[in-house]
Amino acid sequence: MPDITWEDPYCAEGSACFRIGIDATDNAYIAVNGFEDHYITDTREALRILIREIKAGKADHLL
């Protein structure tokens, strides 16, 4: 498992919390809080775009 630095959990209103992380090679990770060993990974830019789209309301059902 890569050495991932996780940010504080983000929790929406009553839904599952998730965490975002970064490793030393600039890969980005996202996982459900408490299940950080089961994550998805991509580039930091891809994760940034995903989060931007979710915040814009285009994919809120994913959370």
TORSE-347726 format. One record per atom (N, C-alpha, C, O): residue in one letter; atom name; z, y, x. Coordinates in pm, whole numbers. Example, Ala and Ser with C-alpha at 12.3 -4.5 7.8 and 13.67 -1.06 7.14 Angstrom:
2
  r   a      zz      yy      xx
  A   N     780    -569    1319
  A  CA     780    -450    1230
  A   C     780    -330    1320
  A   O     846    -332    1424
  S   N     708    -225    1285
  S  CA     714    -106    1367
  S   C     787       3    1290
  S   O     804     114    1341
***
This chain:
63
  r   a      zz      yy      xx
  M   N       0    -118      85
  M  CA       0       0       0
  M   C       0     124      90
  M   O      79     133     184
  P   N     -87     218      62
  P  CA     -91     340     142
  P   C      37     421     127
  P   O     111     405      29
  D   N      64     507     223
  D  CA     179     595     217
  D   C     144     714     127
  D   O      75     806     170
  I   N     192     710       3
  I  CA     156     809     -98
  I   C     273     904    -119
  I   O     387     861    -135
  T   N     244    1033    -119
  T  CA     343    1134    -154
  T   C     322    1170    -300
  T   O     220    1229    -336
  W   N     421    1135    -385
  W  CA     410    1157    -529
  W   C     471    1290    -568
  W   O     575    1329    -515
  E   N     406    1360    -660
  E  CA     461    1482    -719
  E   C     560    1443    -828
  E   O     568    1327    -867
  D   N     634    1541    -878
  D  CA     724    1517    -991
  D   C     642    1470   -1111
  D   O     526    1509   -1125
  P   N     701    1387   -1198
  P  CA     628    1338   -1316
  P   C     589    1451   -1410
  P   O     661    1550   -1424
  Y   N     476    1433   -1474
  Y  CA     430    1523   -1579
  Y   C     446    1448   -1711
  Y   O     391    1338   -1725
  C   N     517    1503   -1804
  C  CA     540    1438   -1932
  C   C     493    1529   -2045
  C   O     540    1642   -2059
  A   N     401    1479   -2124
  A  CA     354    1553   -2242
  A   C     456    1532   -2354
  A   O     553    1459   -2336
  E   N     435    1592   -2466
  E  CA     527    1584   -2579
  E   C     536    1441   -2633
  E   O     450    1398   -2710
  G   N     639    1369   -2593
  G  CA     665    1236   -2647
  G   C     575    1126   -2596
  G   O     590    1011   -2639
  S   N     482    1155   -2507
  S  CA     395    1049   -2458
  S   C     439    1005   -2318
  S   O     531    1063   -2260
  A   N     373     905   -2266
  A  CA     408     850   -2136
  A   C     394     957   -2027
  A   O     307    1044   -2033
  C   N     480     948   -1929
  C  CA     474    1040   -1816
  C   C     384     981   -1708
  C   O     378     859   -1692
  F   N     316    1066   -1636
  F  CA     237    1018   -1525
  F   C     266    1102   -1402
  F   O     319    1213   -1411
  R   N     229    1046   -1286
  R  CA     252    1114   -1159
  R   C     121    1119   -1081
  R   O      36    1031   -1094
  I   N     108    1223   -1002
  I  CA      -8    1241    -916
  I   C      41    1234    -772
  I   O     145    1289    -738
  G   N     -36    1167    -689
  G  CA       1    1155    -549
  G   C    -117    1178    -457
  G   O    -233    1180    -500
  I   N     -86    1194    -328
  I  CA    -187    1218    -224
  I   C    -146    1138    -102
  I   O     -27    1123     -74
  D   N    -244    1086     -28
  D  CA    -212    1020      98
  D   C    -263    1102     216
  D   O    -319    1210     197
  A   N    -242    1051     336
  A  CA    -276    1126     457
  A   C    -427    1144     476
  A   O    -469    1232     551
  T   N    -508    1061     410
  T  CA    -654    1073     424
  T   C    -717    1151     309
  T   O    -838    1147     290
  D   N    -633    1222     231
  D  CA    -678    1310     123
  D   C    -731    1237       1
  D   O    -809    1295     -76
  N   N    -691    1111     -19
  N  CA    -723    1042    -143
  N   C    -619    1082    -246
  N   O    -504    1109    -212
  A   N    -658    1085    -372
  A  CA    -568    1120    -481
  A   C    -535     995    -561
  A   O    -616     903    -569
  Y   N    -415     992    -619
  Y  CA    -367     878    -695
  Y   C    -304     928    -824
  Y   O    -251    1039    -830
  I   N    -312     846    -929
  I  CA    -246     877   -1054
  I   C    -187     746   -1105
  I   O    -251     641   -1100
  A   N     -64     755   -1156
  A  CA       5     636   -1205
  A   C     101     676   -1316
  A   O     145     791   -1323
  V   N     133     581   -1402
  V  CA     235     604   -1503
  V   C     369     608   -1431
  V   O     395     525   -1344
  N   N     453     703   -1465
  N  CA     583     717   -1402
  N   C     662     587   -1415
  N   O     675     532   -1524
  G   N     714     540   -1304
  G  CA     789     415   -1301
  G   C     704     295   -1262
  G   O     757     188   -1235
  F   N     572     313   -1260
  F  CA     481     204   -1225
  F   C     387     250   -1113
  F   O     266     224   -1118
  E   N     442     318   -1014
  E  CA     360     376    -908
  E   C     289     272    -823
  E   O     195     306    -751
  D   N     331     146    -830
  D  CA     261      41    -756
  D   C     133      -3    -827
  D   O      56     -81    -771
  H   N     111      44    -949
  H  CA     -11      17   -1026
  H   C     -82     150   -1051
  H   O     -63     211   -1156
  Y   N    -161     193    -957
  Y  CA    -223     326    -964
  Y   C    -375     314    -963
  Y   O    -431     209    -930
  I   N    -439     424   -1000
  I  CA    -583     435    -976
  I   C    -601     542    -869
  I   O    -518     632    -855
  T   N    -708     531    -797
  T  CA    -731     626    -687
  T   C    -874     673    -686
  T   O    -965     603    -731
  D   N    -893     791    -634
  D  CA   -1025     850    -617
  D   C   -1009     967    -521
  D   O    -902     986    -463
  T   N   -1112    1043    -504
  T  CA   -1099    1161    -420
  T   C   -1013    1265    -491
  T   O    -998    1260    -613
  R   N    -959    1355    -417
  R  CA    -878    1461    -475
  R   C    -961    1543    -574
  R   O    -910    1582    -679
  E   N   -1085    1570    -541
  E  CA   -1171    1651    -629
  E   C   -1197    1578    -761
  E   O   -1196    1642    -866
  A   N   -1220    1448    -758
  A  CA   -1243    1373    -882
  A   C   -1120    1376    -971
  A   O   -1132    1391   -1093
  L   N   -1003    1361    -912
  L  CA    -880    1368    -990
  L   C    -858    1508   -1046
  L   O    -813    1523   -1159
  R   N    -889    1609    -968
  R  CA    -876    1748   -1014
  R   C    -965    1772   -1136
  R   O    -923    1836   -1233
  I   N   -1088    1722   -1132
  I  CA   -1181    1739   -1245
  I   C   -1127    1666   -1368
  I   O   -1133    1720   -1478
  L   N   -1074    1544   -1351
  L  CA   -1019    1469   -1463
  L   C    -905    1546   -1528
  L   O    -901    1559   -1650
  I   N    -813    1597   -1448
  I  CA    -700    1671   -1503
  I   C    -746    1799   -1572
  I   O    -693    1835   -1677
  R   N    -843    1867   -1514
  R  CA    -895    1989   -1575
  R   C    -954    1959   -1713
  R   O    -934    2036   -1807
  E   N   -1027    1849   -1725
  E  CA   -1087    1812   -1853
  E   C    -980    1774   -1955
  E   O    -992    1808   -2073
  I   N    -876    1704   -1911
  I  CA    -768    1668   -2002
  I   C    -699    1794   -2053
  I   O    -674    1807   -2173
  K   N    -668    1886   -1963
  K  CA    -601    2010   -2002
  K   C    -688    2093   -2095
  K   O    -636    2168   -2178
  A   N    -819    2082   -2082
  A  CA    -910    2156   -2170
  A   C    -922    2091   -2308
  A   O    -992    2142   -2395
  G   N    -854    1977   -2327
  G  CA    -856    1910   -2456
  G   C    -972    1816   -2476
  G   O    -993    1767   -2587
  K   N   -1048    1791   -2373
  K  CA   -1166    1706   -2387
  K   C   -1132    1558   -2382
  K   O   -1213    1475   -2425
  A   N   -1015    1522   -2329
  A  CA    -982    1381   -2315
  A   C    -833    1357   -2336
  A   O    -775    1272   -2269
  D   N    -771    1430   -2426
  D  CA    -627    1418   -2443
  D   C    -585    1280   -2494
  D   O    -469    1243   -2477
  H   N    -675    1205   -2555
  H  CA    -643    1071   -2602
  H   C    -618     975   -2486
  H   O    -561     868   -2507
  L   N    -659    1009   -2363
  L  CA    -635     922   -2249
  L   C    -488     920   -2210
  L   O    -442     822   -2151
  L   N    -416    1024   -2241
  L  CA    -275    1029   -2205
  L   C    -193     966   -2312
  L   O     -70     960   -2301
***
